[in-house]
Structure formats: structure tokens, C-alpha cells
Amino acid sequence: MSDLLESDDLTAALKKCPEWEYEKKAITRTIEFEEFNDAIDFVNDLAEIAEEAQHHPDITIRHTKVTLKLTTHDAGGVTELDIELAQRVDNLVD
């Protein structure tokens, strides 16, 4: 299990992932797509990455918007695992 990131470390880590916001012991990002099918394709691609990492985000799909929430439940907040997956999501989107 990864250790929780301290406040300063979390602030520094989020500078690597500027699209993500910290809220309630998690980091979140909403991505908007042109079409519903684009959003679903993204989620399917993300599923492969998450499974490979054995770290799974909470995913909410609202038509063309996908909201992701990352937290390490066992640790009770944000760890390096969450930051690493956020960076992989950013690479997938960009």
C-alpha cells in the first residue's frame, strides 16, 4: 500500500496534473468529449490502464462528460498511486 501524500507533497504533485482538483480526500477531473461514443471509448481505454495498474478510479458518465475520482481507499486519501494514474489519464486525453 502507498502512503498518504502530505499537504506539501500533494501540492507539488498536483502541479504535474494541473487539470486535477483536490477535494474530500480525492483528486477529480472532468473531461468533455464531442460525442457520447467518444466518452465511452475513453472509458474503455482507461479501463485497460486502470486494470494494468491495479488501481481503479470512480467513474461518472453524463452524456459527453466523464468525471474521474481517484483516491486510495486503503490509505484513506491521495497517494502516489493516484498521481501516477492521473498522469496516465492526462496522457490518454492529450
C-alpha positions as CSV (number, residue, x, y, z in Angstrom):
1,M,0.0,0.0,0.0
2,S,1.2,3.5,-0.8
3,D,1.4,6.2,1.9
4,L,-0.8,9.2,2.0
5,L,0.8,12.3,0.4
6,E,1.4,15.1,2.9
7,S,-0.1,18.5,2.1
8,D,3.2,19.9,0.6
9,D,3.8,16.8,-1.4
10,L,0.2,16.8,-2.7
11,T,0.5,20.4,-3.8
12,A,3.7,19.7,-5.6
13,A,2.3,16.5,-7.2
14,L,-0.8,18.4,-8.5
15,K,1.4,20.8,-10.3
16,K,2.2,17.8,-12.6
17,C,-1.5,17.3,-13.1
18,P,-3.0,20.8,-13.4
19,E,-6.4,19.6,-14.7
20,W,-7.0,17.7,-11.4
21,E,-8.5,19.2,-8.3
22,Y,-8.2,18.0,-4.7
23,E,-11.5,17.6,-2.8
24,K,-12.6,15.5,0.1
25,K,-9.5,13.1,0.2
26,A,-9.5,12.6,-3.6
27,I,-8.5,14.2,-6.8
28,T,-11.0,14.7,-9.6
29,R,-11.1,15.7,-13.2
30,T,-14.0,16.1,-15.7
31,I,-13.3,15.6,-19.3
32,E,-15.8,16.6,-22.0
33,F,-16.0,14.9,-25.4
34,E,-17.7,15.7,-28.7
35,E,-19.9,12.6,-28.7
36,F,-21.2,10.1,-26.2
37,N,-19.4,7.3,-28.1
38,D,-16.1,9.2,-27.7
39,A,-16.7,9.3,-23.9
40,I,-17.3,5.6,-23.9
41,D,-14.2,4.9,-26.0
42,F,-12.2,6.9,-23.5
43,V,-13.6,4.9,-20.5
44,N,-12.8,1.6,-22.3
45,D,-9.2,2.8,-22.9
46,L,-9.0,4.0,-19.3
47,A,-10.3,0.6,-18.0
48,E,-7.2,-1.1,-19.6
49,I,-4.8,1.3,-18.0
50,A,-6.5,1.0,-14.6
51,E,-6.6,-2.7,-14.7
52,E,-2.9,-2.8,-15.6
53,A,-2.1,-0.5,-12.7
54,Q,-4.5,-2.4,-10.4
55,H,-5.8,1.0,-9.3
56,H,-9.3,1.9,-10.3
57,P,-11.0,5.3,-10.4
58,D,-14.6,6.1,-9.6
59,I,-16.1,7.0,-13.0
60,T,-19.3,9.0,-13.6
61,I,-20.5,9.3,-17.2
62,R,-23.1,12.1,-18.0
63,H,-23.6,12.0,-21.8
64,T,-20.4,13.6,-23.1
65,K,-18.8,14.3,-19.8
66,V,-16.7,11.8,-17.8
67,T,-15.8,12.6,-14.3
68,L,-13.0,10.7,-12.6
69,K,-12.3,10.5,-8.9
70,L,-9.0,9.0,-7.7
71,T,-8.3,8.0,-4.1
72,T,-6.5,5.2,-2.4
73,H,-9.3,3.8,-0.2
74,D,-6.9,1.6,1.9
75,A,-4.8,4.6,2.8
76,G,-7.8,7.0,3.3
77,G,-6.8,9.6,0.7
78,V,-4.4,10.5,-2.1
79,T,-1.2,8.6,-2.6
80,E,1.4,8.4,-5.3
81,L,-0.7,5.7,-7.0
82,D,-3.4,8.3,-7.6
83,I,-0.9,10.8,-9.0
84,E,0.6,8.2,-11.3
85,L,-2.8,7.2,-12.7
86,A,-3.8,10.8,-13.1
87,Q,-0.7,11.4,-15.2
88,R,-1.6,8.4,-17.3
89,V,-5.1,9.7,-17.8
90,D,-3.7,13.0,-18.9
91,N,-1.5,11.3,-21.4
92,L,-4.5,9.4,-22.7
93,V,-6.6,12.6,-23.1
94,D,-3.9,14.7,-24.6
